[in-house]
Amino acid sequence: MPADAKPTDARDYSETLFLPQTDFPMRAGLPQKEPELLKRWERIGLYEKLRASSAGRRKYVLHDGPPYANGHLHIGHALNKILKDVVVRTRQMAGFDSNYVPGWDCHGLPIEWKVEEGYRAKGLNKDEVPVIEFRKECREYAQNWIGIQSAEFQRLGVTGDWNDPYTTMKFSAEAQIAREIMTFAKTGQLYRGSKPVMWSVVEKTALAEAEIEYQEFTSDTVFVAFPLLDRHPGRREAESRDRVQDEALLSENDPGSAPSASAGMTLAGTSVVIWTTTPWTLPGNRAVAYSQKIAYGLYEVTEAPEDNWAKVGARYLLADALAEGVFKAAKVTGFKKLHNVTAEDLGDVEAHHPLRDLGYDFAVPLLPGDHVTDDAGTGFVHTAPGHGREDFELWMDHRFDLEKRGISSKIPYTVDAEGFLTKDAPGFTGRSVITHKGDKGDANQAVIDALVAAGRLVARGKLRHQYPHSWRSKKPVIFRNTPQWFIHMDRDIAGPADTLRSRALAAIEATAFYPPQGKNRLRGMIEGRPDWVVSRQRAWGVPITVFTHKETGEILQDPRVDARIAEAFEAEGADAWFADDGSRFLGNDYALSDYDKVPDILDVWFDSGSTHAYVLDRRPDLSPKRAVDGGEDQVLYLEGSDQHRGWFHSSLLESCGTRGRAPYDALLTHGFVLDEQGRKMSKSLGNIVAPQKIIEQSGADILRLWVVQSDYADDLRIGQEILKTATDAYRKLRNTLRWMLGALAHFHDGDVVEHAAMPELERYVLHRLAEVDLEVEAAYEAFDFKRGFASLFTFLTNDLSAFYFDVRKDALYCDPASSVTRRAALTVIDRVFRTLVTRLAPLLPFTAEETWLSRFPGEDGSVHLELYALADPDWRDEALAEKWEKVRRVRRVVTGALEIERAAKRIGSSLEAAPVVHVTDPELAEALKRVDLAEVAITSAITVVADEAPADAFRLPDVAGVAVAFARAEGRKCARSWKVTPDVGADPDYPDVTPRDAQALREWDAAREKAA
């Protein structure tokens, strides 16, 4: 009490008030408190208790997409793992057995690359080290980072089986990965073929699409002339005569029109012009592609500089839409169109290779291709089937017809693994395309020089564009034709039309997507993807565990051999494949001299795509029985949106290939983390936000709060101002929880008031609690944690802190112990506390635990062992809610009027006021009946009248029909509750308080006397 509230010799009433009492600190101190709670969870065996209490429940499995065991966690890792933990906790507290088993991806190039870096720093050559020793170092490297990352993930508050995670390099996992690839071999889906693949010269291996990122790159560009051979004889002469007549008639009617090339003219002496950004691929050229939908023309150069590459009199075939641009690039100052050329005219045309004199003395056919456009270039596309997917597919589509025409369909191997042109590129053998450091080699310039010497260069230039790079080495990659192992996308597996592609597309239709647009993205990728390249030419990984016959190339099919391989892997790991010549796997049934043991390792996406087989299928603590198997368990995969082409994609293909269905029931994706300006984080910009630093300064719950306040379906932003917003919200939330704890210190089991006996205000708050609880449940079910937290936070701050708690503080602090209003308010706060803290627990596990233990201390207790304290649906009362929403509207006008008086220093407290409230809206007036508006507005008195208010009365524009005229309260100030009323002193035993406070004092004194 302030000193001026009573004479110095008056009684100190503060000890008689039911003021909040709690040890729960206002300042969170999360960086210090959270590690203590982590130790407590470990001490009480929280994870084990969760598993024991969940036994027999329906399973909800969030299968962890394995992060790479390579380096400290970044903010994207934190986002991902926090979201996963929130999902697992929400499902666990909803009554599922939601067991989270973390995992790590351990094989592959990133780790091998790091170990090699160490070798290079010491001047050692990796190829001179025994492969088993090298693999051992890779395993140790991965294991070290698993330990570091595990501790960093746990510091985020992520609960899971950290003592027994899964890793792709466990012996049992490697054995199962081997079984999976052998299943593909057994069903005929695995084959060895030759196709152009993306190849990293720096890393000396093929790369998957998911391992590629696009960066700006400056390419050399060339326009190249392919001289046409004479037209084949005997070509539909009658049709030609008819067309000559048609063209003649056309020319008579339109003298400016160009006749068709078929109108009796030959294409001899003409060149078709192509444009390419990869001159080094010209030794691999075997065709020129054109479009059946593009208008072409035969053009002649009429003016050009004397030293120009494109000479006067030169005749070129070009797309009409691109001809002018080509001649401009070629510095041609004058040209004319001689004839129209149709796709039909090009149907049997062949050309000489532009480097014919260097040993490329073969016909280059013109082939129709759907991929050809007239957006850029010349309308004709240089086709090197060993250096591009579309080139390869076009060549393979026509290979049989080409053979009939005497043209070899063999695809040359023009570039080796080191990036050097081979003997299949005569004249350029040994030239470098990309150096081992990732720099541009000398092959481009050598080819350009040869084109100039041959007189086939029309123009050259530079182009800065987006070009594929390895996301590990950050160096450009090339497309090169290499022997690789593939998995068929379109081969029948168990019957007609039962292909891997058809299975995957059907599985997508049966999968739930969050957000839903992920479905179209994944489906589009599956529809358009080529066969899966699963082989890599590296050392660290699971090998492709098959033998091929030396003469036929056929894969050895023998379940006994497969079993021996798997058994060896279970005992020794994948090192068993590299430990000897492999004869122990063949046994006595086959001679090693007849078979080759495949040396390649599997794409790491196959490893991680198989995780369902050695985690979900083989761990008894998971093993979900999904709807597709006749059960009710659910499996969710949650990763960043880039995993539609990564883990989601490979897992879908692997499972559909071996089991005929997807390994998941639902896919949840999140965006990427950007800085506050929406920029990608990078060291050069200095805008990296490290999760470790946030935790050190503010605590993991602040980081988690940022996650659940964000729309993670899109890209997220983070920075100091954004984190400040999260910190401010946390402070408000914590203070509200702290006040509830303080109020509940005075709540006892005997204080419970049944719902029907509660005042209207309490029943209205329970209605709102039931309403909010349903909102949160729906949001959690839809993984919309932003909406769920917003509902909780709005209820905590607007409905409770700013309204209900504010209104009820007087009754809670000052009412007699026996007061129904006071006990009903405590009953409501108790129910609100249980519901809100359990709902907040998955989002803010440290704060929720600290709050719960402050109320329910116990050696082994934890809020995370609880289920949601659900609000009772019977608390819903729409009519009552409608009434009290109207009361709150009137209250806003009253508090607005009092705020003006307080700002003008005409009053210090709202209890000094007794305003007159003019309510002319009949609905609002009806709502105020039987409501103590003075109690609701926290004034000492209020008069409600139905007449019009004076002009200077306070109004709010959005609350029509209500105005407030200020008046001071009359009477004396109660020394205990500070209300100003005429009845202070009405009880002679307590002359300086109101009758209500006198009764409270009488009960207080009686209780003290009894206790004494």
Secondary structure, DSSP 8 states (H G I E B T S, - for coil): --GGGS-TTS--GGGGS--------SS--HHHHHHHHHHHHHHHTHHHHHHHHHTTS-BEEEE----BSSS---HHHHHHHHHHHHHHHHHHHTT-B-----EEB--SHHHHHHHHHHHHHTT--GGGS-HHHHHHHHHHHHHHHHHHHHHHHHHTT--S-TTS-EETTSHHHHHHHHHHHHHHHHTT-EEEEEEEEEEETTTTEEE-GGGEEEEEEEEEEEEEEEEB----SS--HHHHHHHHHHHHHHHHH-TTS--BTTTT---TTEEEEEEES-GGGGGG--EEEE-TTS-EEEEEEEE--TT-SS-TT-EEEEETTTHHHHHHHTT--EEEEEEEE-TGGGTT-EEE-TTGGGT--SEEEEEE-TT--SSSTTS-EEE-TTS-HHHHHHHHHHHHHHHHTT--------B-TTSBB-TTSTT-TT-BSB-TTS-B-SHHHHHHHHHHHHT-EEEEEEEEEEEEEETTT--B-EEEEEEEEEE-SSS-SSSTT--HHHHHHHHHHTSEEESTHHHHHHHHHHHH---EE-EE--SSS-B---EEETTT--B---HHHHHHHHHHHHHH-THHHHHS-SHHHHTTSS-GGGEEE---EE-HHHHHHTHIIIIITT-TTT---BGGGT--BEEEEEEEGGGGTTHHHHHHHHHHHHHSS-S-SEEEEE--EEETTS-B--TTTT----HHHHHHHT-HHHHHHHHHHS-TTS-EEESHHHHHHHHHHHHHHHHHHHHHHHHHTT--GGG---GGGS-HHHHHHHHHHHHHHHHHHHHHHTT-HHHHHHHHHHIIIIIIIIIIHHHHHHHHHHS-TT-HHHHHHHHHHHHHHHHHHHHHTTTSHHHHHHHHHHHS--SS--GGGS------GGG--HHHHHHHHHHHHHHHHHHHHHHHHHHTTS-SSGGGB--EEEE--HHHHHHHTT--HHHHHT-S--EEE-S---TTSB--TTSTTEEEE--B--SEE-TTT--EETTTT-STTSTTS-HHHHHHHHHHHHHHHHH-
